[in-house]
Amino acid sequence: MSGATPMVEVRGVTKSFGAVEVLHGIDLRVRPGEVTVILGPSGSGKSTLLRAINHLEPPDAGLVRVDGEVIGYRRSGDRLYELKERAVLRQRAHIGFVFQNFHLFPHLTALENVAEAPIAALRRPRAEARRQAAELLDLVGLGDRLDAYPRQLSGGQQQRVAIARALSQTPKVLLFDEPTSALDPELVGEVLTVIRDLARGGTTMIVVTHEIGFAREIADTVVFMDQGQIVEQGPPGAVLDAPAQERTRTFLAQVR
């Protein structure tokens, strides 16, 4: 796999909000089937990087490729031209995103939440989309809650619906933005189990998390970010057990 073309390639990405530059020339490559875990203190740019990858936050400079396709732009000769929103949405269908706070539609059942995007964005027949949604909910352990509304589900169950929804468009990569941070501690395990199973199944994933033990277990590559930069990256054993950078050592000492 060492010579594989990256599934996700981030090159020289910068992003500012007002006068504050949040990302400083980020370079990152994630190979097909690889799990990359991003660690770092609050405000280090982790979430902004995820949002830049699927163009929720268009980069100010640099570019992102997913499976070789530049996200958010079309190339003409040596120039890039920003795509219209409809075209960006088509690209985004291949990039699953699981947010901290679920973002489920409260008026739709679990089944309807998962089936909505394939019907609306991919124009799949309703019966086919609902059948696939039921299979995905069964995959995340919610085959018996198809008709439940979000208010009838625990936080862990809602996040598992959100994961099933992210899988519903057969994405090339899954992005997780601190998927357990909004959960009560006793519910964290059920969500991590689903992500662990996806990792074992070869799903390409980028996971922002504070769960160090989980990072050690599932990551092929651990990335440590601070102040909008990648400070250190490498195999979990190297970054977590023998970090080369003082900033990484300080962070890990505080969160363990």
C-alpha positions in Angstrom: 0.0 0.0 0.0 3.0 2.3 0.4 3.0 3.2 -3.3 -0.8 3.7 -3.6 -2.3 6.9 -5.0 -3.7 8.9 -2.1 -7.5 8.7 -1.6 -7.2 12.1 0.1 -4.5 14.6 -0.7 -4.3 18.0 1.0 -1.6 20.3 -0.5 -0.6 23.7 1.0 -4.1 24.4 2.4 -4.4 27.7 4.3 -7.6 29.2 5.8 -8.2 32.4 7.7 -11.2 33.8 9.5 -10.8 37.5 9.5 -7.3 38.4 10.5 -6.7 35.0 12.2 -5.0 32.3 10.0 -6.4 29.0 11.3 -4.6 26.7 8.9 -1.0 27.3 7.8 -0.1 25.4 4.7 -1.4 22.0 5.6 0.0 18.9 3.7 -1.6 15.5 4.3 -2.0 12.3 2.4 -4.3 9.5 3.3 -4.1 6.2 1.3 -7.1 4.0 0.3 -8.3 2.0 3.3 -6.2 3.9 5.7 -7.4 5.4 9.0 -5.8 8.7 9.9 -6.5 10.0 13.4 -6.0 13.7 14.1 -5.2 14.8 17.7 -4.5 18.3 19.1 -5.7 20.9 21.5 -8.9 22.9 21.0 -8.4 25.6 18.5 -5.6 23.8 16.7 -7.4 23.7 13.4 -8.5 20.1 13.3 -12.2 20.7 12.6 -11.4 23.4 10.1 -9.2 21.0 8.2 -12.0 18.4 8.0 -14.4 21.1 6.7 -11.8 22.2 4.1 -11.5 18.6 2.9 -15.2 18.5 1.9 -15.3 22.2 1.0 -17.6 23.3 3.8 -14.8 25.8 4.4 -13.2 26.6 1.0 -9.4 27.0 1.4 -7.9 30.4 0.9 -4.9 28.7 -0.8 -3.9 25.2 -1.7 -6.1 22.4 -2.8 -7.7 19.1 -1.8 -8.1 16.1 -3.9 -10.3 13.1 -3.2 -9.6 10.0 -5.4 -7.7 12.3 -7.7 -10.5 14.9 -8.2 -9.9 18.5 -7.0 -12.7 19.4 -4.6 -14.5 22.6 -5.1 -12.8 23.6 -8.3 -12.5 22.6 -12.0 -9.1 22.8 -13.7 -8.8 24.6 -17.0 -5.2 24.6 -18.2 -3.1 25.9 -15.3 -6.0 27.7 -13.6 -8.7 26.5 -11.1 -12.2 27.9 -11.2 -14.6 27.6 -8.3 -17.5 25.2 -9.0 -21.1 26.2 -8.5 -22.8 24.9 -5.3 -24.7 22.1 -7.2 -21.4 20.7 -8.5 -19.8 20.9 -5.1 -22.7 19.0 -3.6 -22.2 16.2 -6.1 -18.6 16.0 -5.0 -19.5 16.1 -1.4 -21.8 13.1 -1.8 -18.5 11.0 -2.0 -17.2 12.5 1.3 -19.2 11.3 4.3 -19.1 13.6 7.3 -20.1 12.7 10.9 -20.5 15.8 13.1 -20.2 16.2 16.8 -23.8 17.0 17.3 -25.5 14.5 15.0 -27.4 17.0 12.8 -30.4 14.7 12.3 -33.7 15.9 11.0 -36.0 15.8 14.0 -39.2 15.3 12.0 -37.8 12.2 10.2 -37.5 8.7 11.5 -34.1 7.0 11.7 -34.9 5.2 8.4 -36.0 8.4 6.7 -32.9 10.3 8.0 -30.6 7.7 6.4 -32.6 7.4 3.1 -33.1 11.1 2.5 -29.7 11.9 0.9 -29.7 9.0 -1.6 -33.2 10.0 -2.7 -32.6 13.8 -2.9 -28.9 13.9 -4.0 -28.4 10.7 -5.9 -31.9 10.3 -7.3 -32.2 6.7 -6.1 -35.6 5.1 -6.2 -37.3 5.5 -2.8 -37.8 1.8 -2.3 -34.1 1.1 -3.0 -33.0 3.9 -0.7 -35.2 2.7 2.1 -34.0 -0.9 1.7 -30.3 0.2 1.9 -31.1 2.5 4.9 -32.5 -0.4 6.8 -29.4 -2.5 6.0 -27.1 0.3 7.2 -29.1 0.8 10.4 -28.8 -2.9 11.0 -25.0 -2.6 10.4 -24.7 0.0 13.2 -26.9 -2.0 15.5 -30.2 -0.2 15.1 -32.2 -2.6 13.0 -34.9 -2.6 15.6 -35.2 1.3 15.7 -36.0 2.1 12.1 -39.2 4.0 13.0 -37.9 5.9 16.0 -37.5 9.6 15.8 -34.3 11.3 17.1 -36.0 12.4 20.3 -36.7 8.8 21.1 -33.1 7.8 20.7 -30.1 8.1 23.1 -27.2 10.3 22.0 -25.2 7.2 21.1 -28.0 5.9 19.0 -28.4 9.2 17.3 -24.7 9.3 16.4 -25.0 5.8 15.0 -27.9 6.9 12.8 -25.6 9.8 11.7 -22.9 7.3 10.8 -25.4 5.2 8.8 -26.5 8.4 7.0 -22.9 9.2 6.2 -22.5 5.7 4.7 -25.7 5.9 2.7 -24.1 7.6 -0.4 -21.2 5.0 -0.5 -18.5 7.6 0.2 -14.9 7.3 -0.8 -13.8 8.6 2.6 -15.5 9.2 5.9 -14.7 12.2 8.1 -15.5 12.2 11.8 -15.3 15.4 13.8 -15.0 14.4 17.4 -17.9 11.9 17.1 -18.1 11.1 20.8 -17.5 14.5 22.3 -21.2 15.3 22.8 -22.0 11.9 24.4 -22.3 10.8 28.0 -19.3 8.6 28.9 -21.4 5.4 29.0 -22.5 5.9 25.4 -19.1 6.5 23.9 -18.2 2.8 23.6 -21.2 2.0 21.3 -20.1 4.6 18.8 -16.4 3.7 18.9 -17.4 0.0 18.3 -19.1 1.0 15.0 -16.1 3.1 13.9 -13.8 0.2 14.9 -15.8 -2.2 12.7 -15.6 0.2 9.7 -11.9 0.5 10.1 -11.5 -3.3 10.1 -13.6 -3.4 7.0 -11.2 -1.1 5.1 -13.1 2.1 5.0 -10.9 5.2 4.4 -11.4 7.5 7.4 -10.0 10.7 8.9 -11.0 10.8 12.6 -10.6 13.9 14.9 -10.8 12.6 18.4 -9.5 13.0 22.0 -9.7 9.3 22.6 -6.0 8.4 22.8 -6.5 4.7 23.4 -8.9 4.5 20.5 -6.4 6.3 18.3 -3.8 3.8 19.2 -6.1 0.9 18.3 -7.5 1.9 15.0 -5.1 4.4 13.4 -2.6 3.6 10.7 -1.3 7.2 11.0 -1.6 9.6 13.9 -1.4 13.3 13.2 -0.8 15.9 15.9 -1.9 19.5 15.1 -1.2 22.6 17.1 -1.7 26.3 16.1 -2.9 25.4 12.6 0.0 23.3 11.7 0.9 19.6 11.6 3.5 19.3 14.2 4.1 15.5 14.0 2.7 12.5 12.2 3.5 8.8 11.9 2.5 5.4 13.2 0.6 5.3 16.5 3.5 3.6 18.3 5.9 6.4 17.3 3.7 9.5 17.8 1.9 8.3 21.0 4.7 6.4 22.7 7.9 8.2 21.5 6.9 11.6 20.1 9.7 13.6 18.6 8.3 17.0 19.3 8.0 18.7 22.7 4.6 20.1 21.9 3.3 16.6 21.2 4.8 15.3 24.5 3.2 18.1 26.5 -0.2 17.5 24.9 -0.2 13.8 25.5 0.9 14.2 29.1 -2.1 16.4 29.7 -4.8 14.2 28.1 -3.6 10.8 29.4 
